[in-house]
Structure formats: C-alpha cells, structure tokens
Amino acid sequence: MNGSAVIDRIARVVVVVASVWFCFAAAWGLFGIVGDGHLGAGNAGNAMAAEQIVRWKILYPAMDWYSGVEPTKAVYYCHHPFGQYYIDAFFIWIFGHRDFVVRLPAVLMSTAIPPLLYGVAKERWGRSLGAVAAAAYVVVPIAVGFASYFNLETICIFGALLFFWGHSRHMTTGKSWHMAASLVGLGFACFGDWVGYLIVAPPLAWSFLRVFVLPAWATPRFKPEPYVRWWALSASICAVTLVAWILLFYRADAIRDWLASAAGRGGGEAVPLRTTLAARKAWIYFSFTPLAIRLGVLAAPVCLLRLVVTRCDEESYALGMLFGAVVQYVKFKGGADVHIFWPHYFAPYFALAVAGFAGAIASTIGWVLARFKSTRVPVVVAATSLVVGLAPSLAMAHDGVKSLWVWRRTGGRYDDNGTLIRSDLDFLVVLQDVVLPHTKRGSSIDVHPSAGWYWDHQWKFQGPPNSVLRPLAGSAAVATHPFWMARAGGMLSDEQKGIAARTHVRAYGDVWVVDQREPAQPLDAFSLNERQPNAMQWLLYGGTEPVRSIGSLPDPWLTWEWRIHLGQPASAPSGEPTTLNEMRIAHNVAVALGDVAGSRRWRKLIDARLDRTETAVFDRGVHLVGVLETGGVEPRVESWFECVGPMGEATFNVRSTVEARAPFSLIPPDATDREMAWPPSLPTKLWRTGMLYRTFAVENHRIGRERYWGYWASRDGSPAPHRSDGQPETTLAIVP
C-alpha cells in the first residue's frame, strides 16, 4: 500500500470517528423528558408553535398554545422564516405529540453535518482536508452542545453545507441530481433564517462575477450553460422565498412586529465591539476555546487570499459562513447578549477555515519541495494537511467532549451569567406520572408562582396554566382545572402551613400537588426513588439526571417529617432506615420522642458518612455538622445542619467559583460566580431544636477546578445566621 492510500485510509477513519461522535452528541437522550433551558424549553416552544400549524391547518406558527381556539393574527409568530416550524410540523404530523419529536429534526441534520463538511472540503482540497474539516467541527463546544437544538442555526448550517456540496459535485460531475441537491440545500438555508441568505450571498456574488463579469481565462475552466442555470435557479430561490416571507408577514399584519423584533435584537452599533466581546468573554471562550478563536482570526485573511489566488468557488464557502456569522453576532447585540448559542455559525466557518489554513501550509511546503524536483510532493502535502489540520482538533477534543455534559446539565445555558439553573425534570416527572393520568385533555392547571411554569411544562401538560396562590379543597367547581402544583422551596412557612391545613397535599420531593376535588386531610409524602440509570437508560434518556419512579404509597419517613413540622398528626415510622436520609429522619424521630440513646446512635452513624473537615458554628440557631458530595449522573454537594435554637426564614446559599484551569483544557477559568442552591423545601423557620437537616446544590460543574462555598441569607428580612468566627463564607467542596 503506497503512502497516498495510507493517508486516505486514515482520513476516512477520522471522518467515521468524527461522524459517530457527533451523532452520539446529537442523539444522546433523544427520548428523555423535555426539560428547562434552550435545549429543552427552547425546543419545546418551537414545536408548540409548529403544532398550531398541524392542529388548525394554517400557514403560520403561532403562540397562545392549547387555548382551544384557532390562533388569531395577533399571536402569529412572524419574526423568522417558517422553515423550522414547517419541519417540526411535518414530524408532529407523522409521530404526534412525543418528547423525541422536538429533538429529532436537529439530530438528523446534525448527524449529516460532519459528512457534508468532509464532502465539501474533499471536492476541492482532497480527502485529508475533508477529514480536517469534519474533525474540526465536532470538537467545537458550541457545535457539540447545540447538536440536539432544532433552532435557526442548525437548519441554516445544514442547508448551506448541502448547497455548497451539491454545487461542487455538480461542477465536477455535471449530474442534474447534484444541482438539485444544491438547490434543496439552498431552500433549507432560506427557509431557516435570514442568516441563511447572508451565508449564501458571498458565494452567489462571487459566482455572478465569475460567470458574467470576469473573462473566461481569469478563473478555472467550467461549463457555462449548467453553471448559469444553477446560478439563475439559486438567485431565483433566494428572491422568491424572500418575497414570499414578506408577503406572508404582510398578510398577517406583522410587518411592524417583524421590524420591531429586529430592532429589539439589534443595538450592535451603539456599543464598541471590544466592550461587547469583553462582556461575553466567558461565553465565547467556553463555546469555542481561545485556540479556535485565534485560528479563526488568523485564517480569515488566508481564506480571502486563497479566493483571490485560486478564484475557485469552494474558496468562497468559508467566507460566506464568516459573513453570516459576523453580521448575526455583531449587528444583533440584543440577541447575542442573552442567547449563548448566537455565535453557532462561527463553528462551520472554523471547520472550513482550518481546512483551508492547513491546506495553505501544506501547499507551501509542497511548492518548496517541488523546487527540488521531489517525487513525494503529493504524499507530503496530504500528510502535512492531515497532521497540521488535525492538531487543533486534538488539542480541543478534551474540552469539546467534556462540554457536552456541561451543556446538557444546564440545558444549554452554561453559567447563565450567574443565575440559578434548574432542569425541572423532577417537577415534570410528577406532572407526567401523577397529574396527567388523571387529567382530561383540554383541562387547565392551577400553579403557584413558585412552580416557575414555562414552555417545558406547557409542552408536557398540553394545557394552559392558571396562576393560583391558594388551592381549594373538596370543591365541585374545579372540574376543568382539578390540580394545583407548587414548589415547596418557593413558599415560606406560614404559607405552607396554611395550605397544608386546608387541603390534602401530596409532596413529591420539592413538588407539592393538590387534587382540589378531595377534602382536606394530613399531608402525604412520596419518594421519587431516585437511582442511577442503566446503560440503555443512560443512552436513550440522557445521562445527566437520575431515574425517578414514584412510589404508589406514601413514604412513612418523609410523611412523618413533613407532618411533624407542619403541626399535623404524625405516626413514627416503623422498621429500620435503609438510606442516609432515612437515618437522618430516624435521628429526628428519636429527638422528638426524647430517645437520647437512639439519637446518639443515629448521629454517630451519620457523622461517619459525612465529611467532617468542613464544619462551622453559626449564630441564630444552626451549626454546620458536615458535608457530603454525591456522585452519579447528578452530582450534588449536601450541607448537613443541626438546629440548636429557633430560626427565622433563611436559606443557605451556595455559590461556585472556578479557581484554576483544568488539566489538558484550553478554556481559562470562568470569572462568573454562580448561584447554585434553591431554598430548602422545608422552611428553616419550621426546623426544630436538636434535629438534623440537609440542603443541597446540584454541582453543574464547569470545566476547571471549581470551589463551592456557602453562606446564610434571609428570606424575610430578618437577620441571617453568621459564622461565629466572623468568616463570611464556608468552603463546602472543591471539584477538579
């Protein structure tokens, strides 16, 4: 086997590995519940807007979901071309209202992107650089993280790459089906978003110059007739679709709203670019790595120079991607400031630019060798292209792979500028398994503001919410909205006690459910029975959340704890505790019964399980007795407290700080301090002297050495507990 054949085989292996990895990144957790964040609620919002098209047989995506009446023009969503909604509508029409439907189009398109990049680069530059382009894309963190996100970016990137590939193949083969593939790709790009038009504009402008302006000798030879036909059809598709969208907007009386939305997302001209980029530095570095950013900047003039020197269509593709990405990211500052996925278009530019940059280096080496009349020039050029081109991908692979878990755990929000992040899957499991089986389609649901009802809840429930502070009990007037839901941690003690006294609350972890048709009775608490997923569950439902299976009967340990604190009659659980949390409750049972020996026995067993190196004495009724880090798919840091006196309404806030870069990582420490802990389900004002309690924060660990630290804060304006030694914070854990 000669050297060229070996290099080609290596290139094919690289493409296969890159494609398989990216398919996994896109499809991982395809069948899981749709949670919060861009990757969950964002996907669901698009799907619900598309669902209106199917249900009411209209041309427009629309808001006002599940209202039971046909949407009016006032709720038509006319900010972008309708392509993503039409594609979603097609899959909903085929499969119905299923969780996997919101991700499936993105999975299919994302899976095709690495092979398309390979095909685009290979056609002009050879297999080695085709492999470089495919490998470069699949290690860019933002591409990895949003591979399952069916929004404007994925459809435009897929469409543009299909447009490029089909055109290059058509130029080589002259086959009509390659031209058809190019035009189909163009249709996807123009149906996806306005950026699609920006991406294809530079290649089409260059093609116009090539075929209509420049003399034939100025560019490589081509067949004018099929080329002109392709260009004319492409220009026609751009013009016709653009006019069609504007006419549809006009028909919906939405032109003013469309322009207002563009203005709202704009503002890029009002702030210096350097200031804007500095404010987004943490997001940019995590989304791309500094190496990718520097290479992208260095490669831009090289891409332009290659177009000037070679005057080939393929050299305009990276420039088209760059043009669309820059306009999107710089001009529409308002959108980029709140959507971390806004610069996604730079990822395919980076892939094509790295391939072109590596090709330029390899060609230069080949040119030098040719001066010495070497017979090994093609092999050396191909090998150099592969080695130089793959070096950045190998350097970025660590961060690209690790970023997938971070994106999924945070729903695509990363640090969300330091705000609290919650997946909401615990709430959605309760909604799915407890409420939906006993709710008629078309019903509404009463929700407390603490529920944080959003698009992911709406998608799961398929009905409108009503904001209700206090549920009813034994009511005959709730047939169309029988259930009320809340988060216990979002209510203070008096509110909890009042609701529990007047209704029959069922508690599922932090989630409270009231069937308002039932009479009042003492609270019942149910275990979510969280456990680690098996291999198949990890693959199909995602490996970032425990498997939850709600028990059919109330849990005696959890029920006792809630009732005793809410002032309701409670029977002490029988039997031996089997989990550490049950041991904590057993300790508290012993305290309540005055069983000193029993409480000491359980306290000794508990202390042996905790990290006792982190303890602290606070004033105002509480001591930190230890910390526990749990592993698994949802790692948590638990803070265990002993109540030593009356407490007010307080919460133990946990924050995290990245203190150092991770080994083998290119991403510098993120300077954003994040809020990590929600208020405890059981309000601290209800805590009893001598008893043990735990609060926890899901780590959502960023790449780097991250320190988790906590402090008490007031929830009602009363003084919060402070450490007796005057230290403002308490280190709980350091995660490498």
Secondary structure, DSSP 8 states (H G I E B T S, - for coil): --HHHHHHHHHHHHHHHHHHHHHHHHHTTTTS---SSIIIIIHHHHHHHHHHHHHHT-SS-B-STT-SS---GGGB--SS-SHHHHHHHHHHHHH-S-GGGGTHHHHHHHHHHHHHHHHHHHHHH-HHHHHHHHHHHTT-HHHHHTTT--SHHHHHHHHHHHHHHHHHHHHHH--HHHHHHHHHHHHHHHHH-HHHHHHHHHHHHHHHIIIIIS-GGGS----HHHHHHHHHHHHHHHHHHHHHHHHHHHHTT-HHHHHHHHHHH--GGGS-HHHHHHHTHHHHHHHH-HHHHHHHHHHHHHHHHHHHHH--GGGGHHHHHHHHHHIIIII-HHHHHH-TTGGGGHHHHHHHHHHHHHHHHHHHHHHHHHHTT-TTHHHHHHHHHHHHHHHHHHHHHHHHHHHHHHHHHTTT-TTGGG------HHHHHHIIIIIGGGS-TT--EEE-GGG---HHHHHHH-S-EEE-SS--SS-SS-TTS-EEEEEGGGS-HHHHHHHHHHS-EEEETTEEEEETTS-----EEE----B---HHHHHHH-TTS-B----SS--HHHHHHHHHHHT-------S---SHHHHHHHHHHHHHHT-HHHHHHHHHHHHHHSBTTS-EEETTTEEEEEEEEE-SSS-EEEEEEEE-S---SEEEEEEEEEEE--TT---------EE-----SS-GGG--TT-EEEEEEE----SSEEEEEEEEEESSSS----BTT--S-EEEEEE-
